[in-house]
Each structure stands twice: as structure tokens, then as C-alpha cells.
Amino acid sequence: MNRFYIPAEETEGGSLLARLQDVARHGRTHYARHLLKTGLYAGQEKIIEALATGGPMTPGALARALDVRPPTITKTITRLEEQGFVARAASKEDGRQVLVQLTEAGRNVLGVMGKAIAKAEKQALKGLKKKERKQLEKILGKIEGNLIVREDTGEDEQSERD
């Protein structure tokens, strides 16, 4: 537990977001433990997922899709390549461009990743009824919508509704 956490009923708000961040951190840690069994480290699964759904992509396209900086994606691609999950190849349309694509090992790890996600989610939601899970999903969607910054203006979505 975060040593700086103050229960919501003792504050004028604000601590709920900190609690939400703590829960997310614990969820990522739990999921990462399951992921390690696949040979993947936390964060690498996002690249595997993006390539599985979007097909081969340039490192720049991957960085944009995952909303990370290009140097970060380059390091992760290099690690994934060393692990045998992805390969780089010249684009057939433009030989100057490099495409990142899943290898057979990368495609094979998708099923194990799915099981790791399911185990982590099952643990996280243990004891919640189906109705409570649906309510939680709806509430989290609203919170996320409130926090998303519009890319075209840089303003919070909420400021438009106020």
C-alpha cells in the first residue's frame, strides 16, 4: 500500500485517483509475473499485440500506435528481436523503410499472453459479481474519457463540457 495514501473519506477528493493508480500498478505487476513465463517483459506484449492486429509496421508507426517515443520503441524492438519474437525486414514497396513483423515465435506467444491476461484479470476481479464488473467497466470508461487530452487542441475533453 502506498504510504502516502489517505482514505477518500478523510480528504476532499484527489485520493481516489491515487488509489486507482495503485490498483493499476498492482495489476501490472501481477500481469508481469505471468508474462515472464512467456519470456516477455512488461510492455513488450503491446508491440506483439499491435503487430498481431495491424501486421508489419515501421518502428515509427508502432511508436505512434502505442503512444511512446521512437527511441523507446527502438530499444524494445531490439530486445524482442534478440528474443526471437520479431524480425526486421526491408519494405517491399520502399526499400528504405524497415518493417517490424512477428516471427513464428511471436505468433505462438499470443495464446500464452492471452492466458496470462485472463489469469491476472480473474485474480483482480475475484469476488465481484457480473453486474459489478459491468459497472466497473462503465465507470472506468467514463474516468478515462474525462482524462483523455484532445490531440487537436491539447485541452481536456471535460473543459469542453463544462
C-alpha positions in Angstrom: 0.0 0.0 0.0 1.2 3.5 -0.8 2.5 5.0 2.4 1.1 8.4 1.3 -2.4 7.2 0.7 -5.1 9.0 2.7 -8.5 7.3 2.7 -11.1 9.1 0.5 -13.4 9.9 3.4 -10.6 11.8 5.1 -9.9 14.1 2.2 -11.6 16.5 -0.2 -11.1 14.1 -3.1 -8.0 13.5 -5.1 -7.0 10.4 -3.2 -9.4 8.2 -5.3 -7.2 8.8 -8.4 -4.1 7.9 -6.4 -5.8 4.7 -5.3 -6.8 3.9 -8.9 -3.1 4.3 -9.9 -2.1 2.0 -7.1 -4.6 -0.6 -8.2 -3.3 -0.3 -11.8 0.3 -0.7 -10.7 -0.6 -3.8 -8.7 -2.5 -5.2 -11.7 0.5 -4.6 -14.0 2.9 -6.3 -11.5 0.6 -9.3 -11.2 0.3 -9.5 -15.0 4.0 -9.0 -15.5 4.7 -12.1 -13.3 2.5 -14.2 -15.6 4.1 -12.6 -18.6 7.6 -13.5 -17.6 6.7 -17.2 -18.1 6.3 -16.4 -21.8 9.8 -14.8 -22.0 8.3 -11.4 -22.4 8.8 -8.4 -20.1 6.1 -5.9 -19.3 5.5 -3.5 -22.2 6.7 -5.9 -24.8 3.3 -7.5 -25.1 1.9 -4.3 -26.5 4.2 -4.5 -29.5 3.3 -8.2 -30.1 -0.4 -7.3 -29.9 0.0 -4.3 -32.3 1.8 -6.4 -34.8 -0.7 -9.2 -34.5 -3.6 -6.9 -35.2 -2.0 -4.4 -37.6 0.5 -6.6 -39.4 4.1 -5.4 -40.2 4.8 -1.8 -39.3 7.6 0.6 -39.3 9.1 1.5 -35.9 7.6 5.0 -36.2 4.1 3.6 -36.9 4.5 1.3 -33.9 5.6 4.3 -31.7 2.5 6.3 -32.8 0.1 3.3 -32.4 1.4 2.7 -28.8 1.8 6.4 -28.0 5.5 6.1 -27.0 8.6 7.9 -28.1 10.6 6.4 -31.1 13.8 5.7 -29.0 11.7 3.7 -26.5 10.2 1.6 -29.3 13.5 1.0 -31.0 15.1 -0.4 -27.8 12.1 -2.7 -27.2 12.1 -3.9 -30.8 15.8 -4.7 -30.5 15.1 -6.8 -27.3 12.2 -8.5 -28.9 14.3 -9.3 -32.0 17.1 -10.7 -29.8 14.4 -12.9 -28.1 13.2 -14.1 -31.5 9.7 -12.7 -31.3 10.0 -10.1 -34.1 12.2 -9.6 -37.1 13.0 -6.5 -39.2 12.9 -6.6 -42.9 13.1 -4.0 -45.7 9.7 -2.9 -47.1 8.9 -4.4 -50.5 7.3 -1.1 -51.5 10.1 1.2 -50.3 13.4 -0.5 -49.6 14.5 2.5 -47.5 11.8 1.6 -44.9 12.3 -1.1 -42.3 9.2 -3.1 -41.2 8.9 -4.9 -38.0 7.0 -8.2 -38.2 6.1 -11.1 -35.9 8.1 -14.3 -36.2 6.6 -17.7 -35.7 7.7 -17.5 -32.0 6.0 -14.1 -31.8 2.7 -15.5 -33.2 3.0 -18.6 -30.9 3.3 -16.4 -27.8 -0.1 -14.7 -28.4 -2.0 -17.6 -26.9 0.2 -17.7 -23.8 -0.2 -13.9 -23.5 -4.0 -14.3 -23.6 -3.8 -16.9 -20.8 -1.6 -14.6 -18.7 -4.1 -11.7 -19.2 -7.0 -14.0 -18.2 -5.3 -15.2 -15.1 -4.4 -11.7 -13.9 -7.9 -10.4 -14.6 -9.5 -13.4 -12.9 -7.4 -12.7 -9.8 -8.2 -8.9 -9.9 -11.9 -9.4 -10.2 -12.3 -12.3 -7.8 -15.4 -11.8 -5.7 -17.1 -9.3 -8.0 -20.5 -10.1 -9.4 -21.1 -9.8 -13.2 -23.2 -6.7 -12.6 -20.4 -5.1 -10.6 -17.8 -5.9 -13.3 -20.0 -4.2 -15.9 -20.5 -1.2 -13.7 -16.7 -1.0 -13.1 -16.0 -1.2 -16.8 -18.5 1.6 -17.4 -17.1 3.8 -14.6 -13.5 3.3 -15.8 -14.6 4.2 -19.3 -16.0 7.5 -18.0 -12.9 8.3 -15.9 -10.7 7.6 -18.9 -12.8 9.8 -21.1 -12.5 12.6 -18.6 -8.7 12.3 -18.5 -8.0 12.0 -22.3 -6.5 15.1 -23.7 -7.7 16.0 -27.1 -4.8 15.9 -29.5 -6.1 18.6 -31.8 -6.4 21.3 -29.2 -4.4 19.9 -26.2 -7.4 20.7 -24.0 -9.1 18.3 -21.6 -12.3 16.8 -23.0 -14.1 17.8 -19.8 -13.4 21.5 -20.2 -15.5 21.4 -23.4 -18.5 20.0 -21.4 -18.3 22.5 -18.5 
